[in-house]
Amino acid sequence: MKKKYLSIVMVVLIAAMALAGCSSGNGSEEPVEVADRVFTLEELAEFDGTDGTDAYVAVDGVVYDVTDSDMWDAGGHNGYQAGQDLSEEIKEVSPHGVAVLERIPVVGTLEE
Protein backbone atom coordinates (compact mmCIF):
# COMPACT_ATOMS: atom_id res chain seq x y z
CA MET A 1 0.00 0.00 0.00
CA LYS A 2 2.81 2.37 0.91
CA LYS A 3 4.56 1.73 -2.44
CA LYS A 4 1.36 2.41 -4.35
CA TYR A 5 0.84 5.67 -2.46
CA LEU A 6 4.41 6.80 -3.18
CA SER A 7 3.99 5.94 -6.85
CA ILE A 8 0.84 8.03 -7.08
CA VAL A 9 2.52 10.96 -5.31
CA MET A 10 5.50 10.75 -7.69
CA VAL A 11 3.25 10.72 -10.76
CA VAL A 12 1.33 13.75 -9.47
CA LEU A 13 4.56 15.62 -8.71
CA ILE A 14 6.03 14.87 -12.13
CA ALA A 15 2.82 15.96 -13.83
CA ALA A 16 2.72 19.18 -11.80
CA MET A 17 6.35 19.96 -12.66
CA ALA A 18 5.70 19.31 -16.35
CA LEU A 19 2.66 21.59 -16.35
CA ALA A 20 4.55 24.31 -14.48
CA GLY A 21 7.25 24.19 -17.14
CA CYS A 22 4.64 24.83 -19.83
CA SER A 23 3.03 27.83 -18.16
CA SER A 24 3.87 31.41 -19.07
CA GLY A 25 4.51 32.35 -15.46
CA ASN A 26 7.75 30.43 -15.06
CA GLY A 27 10.04 33.42 -15.24
CA SER A 28 11.45 32.61 -18.67
CA GLU A 29 8.98 34.58 -20.72
CA GLU A 30 10.11 35.89 -24.06
CA PRO A 31 10.62 39.65 -24.41
CA VAL A 32 7.60 41.75 -25.29
CA GLU A 33 7.25 41.91 -29.04
CA VAL A 34 7.30 45.48 -30.26
CA ALA A 35 4.80 46.36 -32.97
CA ASP A 36 6.21 47.27 -36.39
CA ARG A 37 4.93 50.85 -36.45
CA VAL A 38 7.56 53.57 -36.09
CA PHE A 39 6.36 56.96 -34.85
CA THR A 40 7.97 60.36 -35.20
CA LEU A 41 7.37 62.86 -32.38
CA GLU A 42 4.95 64.66 -34.69
CA GLU A 43 2.97 61.48 -35.35
CA LEU A 44 2.97 60.57 -31.67
CA ALA A 45 1.50 64.01 -30.87
CA GLU A 46 -1.62 63.04 -32.87
CA PHE A 47 -2.38 60.39 -30.22
CA ASP A 48 -3.00 62.66 -27.25
CA GLY A 49 -6.30 61.10 -26.16
CA THR A 50 -8.36 64.23 -26.74
CA ASP A 51 -11.46 64.44 -28.93
CA GLY A 52 -11.82 60.65 -28.95
CA THR A 53 -8.34 59.89 -30.29
CA ASP A 54 -6.26 57.06 -28.89
CA ALA A 55 -3.72 57.96 -26.21
CA TYR A 56 -0.10 56.88 -26.75
CA VAL A 57 3.01 57.69 -24.75
CA ALA A 58 6.63 56.88 -25.48
CA VAL A 59 9.15 55.72 -22.89
CA ASP A 60 12.72 54.83 -23.82
CA GLY A 61 11.84 54.54 -27.50
CA VAL A 62 8.82 52.25 -27.00
CA VAL A 63 5.31 53.57 -27.71
CA TYR A 64 2.58 52.37 -25.34
CA ASP A 65 -1.21 52.55 -25.79
CA VAL A 66 -2.71 54.02 -22.60
CA THR A 67 -6.12 54.60 -24.20
CA ASP A 68 -7.93 51.97 -22.11
CA SER A 69 -6.12 52.70 -18.86
CA ASP A 70 -8.36 54.05 -16.12
CA MET A 71 -5.42 56.18 -15.00
CA TRP A 72 -5.34 58.16 -18.29
CA ASP A 73 -8.62 60.10 -18.48
CA ALA A 74 -8.95 61.71 -21.93
CA GLY A 75 -5.22 61.22 -22.40
CA GLY A 76 -4.29 63.00 -19.18
CA HIS A 77 -2.56 61.56 -16.12
CA ASN A 78 -1.29 63.53 -13.11
CA GLY A 79 -0.82 66.70 -15.14
CA TYR A 80 0.79 65.01 -18.14
CA GLN A 81 -0.84 64.59 -21.54
CA ALA A 82 -0.46 61.60 -23.84
CA GLY A 83 1.04 62.11 -27.28
CA GLN A 84 4.52 62.76 -25.93
CA ASP A 85 7.79 61.12 -25.02
CA LEU A 86 7.44 60.88 -21.25
CA SER A 87 10.65 58.93 -20.60
CA GLU A 88 12.12 61.35 -18.09
CA GLU A 89 8.81 62.01 -16.35
CA ILE A 90 8.06 58.32 -15.84
CA LYS A 91 11.59 57.38 -14.84
CA GLU A 92 12.43 60.41 -12.69
CA VAL A 93 9.13 61.87 -11.41
CA SER A 94 6.59 59.06 -11.36
CA PRO A 95 6.31 57.12 -8.09
CA HIS A 96 5.73 53.85 -9.96
CA GLY A 97 8.51 54.24 -12.52
CA VAL A 98 8.63 51.95 -15.54
CA ALA A 99 7.28 48.89 -13.70
CA VAL A 100 3.68 49.74 -14.58
CA LEU A 101 4.50 49.68 -18.30
CA GLU A 102 4.62 45.88 -18.30
CA ARG A 103 0.81 45.93 -18.24
CA ILE A 104 0.40 48.44 -21.09
CA PRO A 105 0.08 47.31 -24.74
CA VAL A 106 3.00 48.21 -27.03
CA VAL A 107 2.02 49.74 -30.37
CA GLY A 108 5.39 50.63 -31.85
CA THR A 109 8.66 52.46 -31.43
CA LEU A 110 9.68 56.09 -31.43
CA GLU A 111 12.00 57.20 -34.18
CA GLU A 112 15.37 58.36 -32.84
HELIX and SHEET records of a PDB file:
HELIX    1   1 LYS A    2  CYS A   22  1                                  21    
HELIX    2   2 LEU A   41  ALA A   45  1                                   5    
HELIX    3   3 THR A   50  GLY A   52  5                                   3    
HELIX    4   4 SER A   87  GLU A   88  1                                   2    
HELIX    5   5 GLU A   89  VAL A   93  3                                   5    
HELIX    6   6 GLY A   97  ARG A  103  5                                   7    
SHEET    1   A 4 VAL A  38  PHE A  39  0                                        
SHEET    2   A 4 VAL A 106  LEU A 110  1                                        
SHEET    3   A 4 VAL A  62  ASP A  65 -1                                        
SHEET    4   A 4 TYR A  56  VAL A  59 -1                                        
SHEET    1   B 2 GLY A  76  HIS A  77  0                                        
SHEET    2   B 2 TYR A  80  GLN A  81 -1                                        
END                                                                             
